[in-house]
Structures are given as structure tokens and as C-alpha cells.
Amino acid sequence: MPEVNIVKVKDIMSTEIASVNSDDSIERAAQLMKQYDVGSIPVCSQEKIIGIVTDRDIALRATAQGQKLQQQTVRDIMSSNPVVGSPDMDVHDAAKIMSEKQIRRLPIVDQNNLVGIVALGDISVEPDLQDNAEEALKNISQPNGSRM
């Protein structure tokens, strides 16, 4: 029987995470996205994740609606109760969650504290996991009627 190599999320996740507070400006979130070259930023209260804000949120919930960005905070456009994973979960399970929920980055929490983020790119560079990343990306790229 072939040996199965189980890769845990903690082995591939990024632990240097930029985050914002729900009272931060949308501009601050956008600046961090640019600085770290990411499309989403976790929203935290202390170390606890309470939401996530994406470049899509900024484009669709703020800019496209003609809102005054200077008067809006991250709280106004963030998605609350984001889907999260744990450091000890199998990477295959993380990829499955990302595929089902159509997300490219999965915040990782330990005892309710944000400890990392695993991105689709992190999964795709692992030779044993490329099929998982391809499948997740295919599903993430599918149009979803509930998203506009």
C-alpha cells in the first residue's frame, strides 16, 4: 500500500498576516491589500477574527454604490462570520472548503485567535496537492447565483 503523505494546514499557511479593525477606513484596507499584494484582509477585534474584507467588497459594496469612501469603515462592507479552518486540518480538507465556499484564502484560527492564512497559491505549490488546487480554482471560478 503506498504511503500517504498528510500535509497539515500549519505546514503551508502564512503566519505573517495583515489585518484591519472594523473601525478602520476602507482606504486603509485597500492600502494593505496593495502593500501585501492580496485580495482580502481579515477583520479582527484583538486577535479574534470577526470578518473579512475583499477587494470585491470595496468595488461592489462601496465604490460601485457611489458611497463616500471617507465616511465608510470596514464594518460597513465586510463579510461577517467568515469561513475559517484550523492549523491541524488536512490541506485536502482546506481545499475542499475553499472550493465549496468559492474562496481563495482561508483564515486559520486556533482557540478563536487568528494564527495564519492559507491561500490557494500555498496549496498549488505543493506537488501532492496540485489536483486539489486545480479543482478548488475550477469551482471558485464558477458563477454563483447568490453573488452579484
C-alpha positions in Angstrom: 0.0 0.0 0.0 1.5 3.4 -1.0 2.5 5.7 1.8 0.1 8.6 2.1 1.7 12.0 2.9 -0.7 14.0 5.0 0.1 17.7 4.8 -1.4 19.9 7.6 -2.5 23.5 7.0 0.0 24.7 9.6 2.8 23.3 7.4 1.9 25.6 4.4 0.0 28.6 5.8 1.3 32.1 6.0 1.7 33.4 9.5 2.5 37.0 8.7 -0.9 38.4 8.3 -2.1 41.9 7.7 -5.4 42.6 9.4 -7.7 45.6 10.0 -10.0 46.6 12.7 -13.7 47.0 11.9 -13.4 50.8 12.6 -10.5 51.2 10.1 -11.2 53.1 6.9 -11.8 51.3 3.6 -8.8 53.2 2.3 -6.6 51.6 5.0 -7.8 48.1 3.9 -7.1 48.9 0.3 -3.6 50.2 1.1 -2.8 47.0 3.0 -4.1 44.9 0.1 -1.8 46.8 -2.2 1.2 46.6 0.2 0.8 42.9 0.7 -0.4 42.1 -2.8 -3.5 40.3 -1.5 -7.2 40.5 -2.4 -8.6 40.1 1.1 -7.8 41.1 4.6 -9.1 39.6 7.8 -11.0 42.0 10.1 -10.1 41.4 13.8 -11.1 42.5 17.2 -8.0 41.9 19.4 -6.7 38.6 17.8 -10.2 37.3 17.1 -11.4 37.3 13.5 -14.9 38.9 13.1 -15.0 39.3 9.4 -13.1 39.6 6.1 -13.0 42.4 3.6 -12.1 41.8 0.0 -11.2 43.9 -3.0 -14.5 42.8 -4.4 -16.3 44.2 -1.3 -14.6 47.5 -1.8 -15.5 47.6 -5.5 -19.1 46.4 -5.2 -20.3 47.5 -1.8 -18.6 50.8 -1.6 -17.3 52.3 -4.9 -20.0 51.0 -7.3 -22.8 52.2 -5.0 -21.3 55.7 -5.1 -20.7 55.8 -1.3 -18.4 58.4 0.1 -15.4 56.2 1.0 -14.0 58.7 3.5 -17.2 58.2 5.6 -17.3 54.4 5.5 -15.5 52.0 7.7 -14.5 48.4 7.0 -17.5 47.3 9.2 -19.9 48.8 6.5 -18.7 46.5 3.7 -17.1 43.4 5.4 -18.5 39.9 5.4 -19.1 38.9 8.9 -18.6 35.4 10.3 -16.0 34.2 7.7 -15.4 30.6 7.0 -12.2 29.5 8.9 -10.0 26.5 9.2 -7.7 25.1 11.9 -3.9 24.6 11.8 -4.2 20.9 12.3 -6.7 20.2 9.5 -5.6 18.3 6.4 -4.8 20.5 3.5 -7.2 18.4 1.3 -10.0 19.4 3.7 -9.0 23.1 3.5 -9.0 22.9 -0.3 -12.5 21.3 -0.2 -13.8 24.1 2.0 -12.3 26.7 -0.3 -13.8 25.0 -3.3 -17.3 24.7 -1.8 -17.4 28.2 -0.4 -15.7 29.7 -3.5 -12.9 31.4 -1.6 -9.2 31.8 -2.5 -7.9 32.5 1.1 -8.9 30.6 4.2 -8.2 32.3 7.6 -6.8 29.8 10.1 -7.8 30.1 13.8 -6.6 28.4 16.9 -8.7 28.8 20.1 -10.6 31.6 18.3 -7.4 33.5 17.6 -6.2 34.2 14.0 -2.9 32.4 13.5 -2.5 32.2 9.8 -4.0 32.2 6.3 -3.8 29.5 3.7 -4.2 30.7 0.1 -5.0 28.7 -3.0 -1.4 29.5 -4.1 0.0 27.9 -1.0 -1.8 24.7 -1.9 -0.9 24.8 -5.6 2.9 24.8 -5.0 2.7 21.5 -3.1 3.3 18.8 -5.7 1.0 16.3 -4.0 -1.8 18.9 -3.7 -1.9 20.5 -7.2 -5.0 18.5 -8.1 -6.8 19.9 -5.1 -5.8 23.4 -6.0 -7.0 22.9 -9.6 -10.3 21.5 -8.5 -10.8 24.3 -6.0 -10.0 27.0 -8.5 -12.4 25.5 -11.1 -15.2 25.7 -8.5 -14.2 29.1 -7.3 -14.3 30.4 -10.8 -17.8 29.1 -11.4 -20.5 31.8 -11.4 -22.6 31.6 -8.3 -26.2 32.9 -8.5 -26.1 34.2 -4.9 -23.1 36.5 -5.6 -23.7 39.6 -7.7 
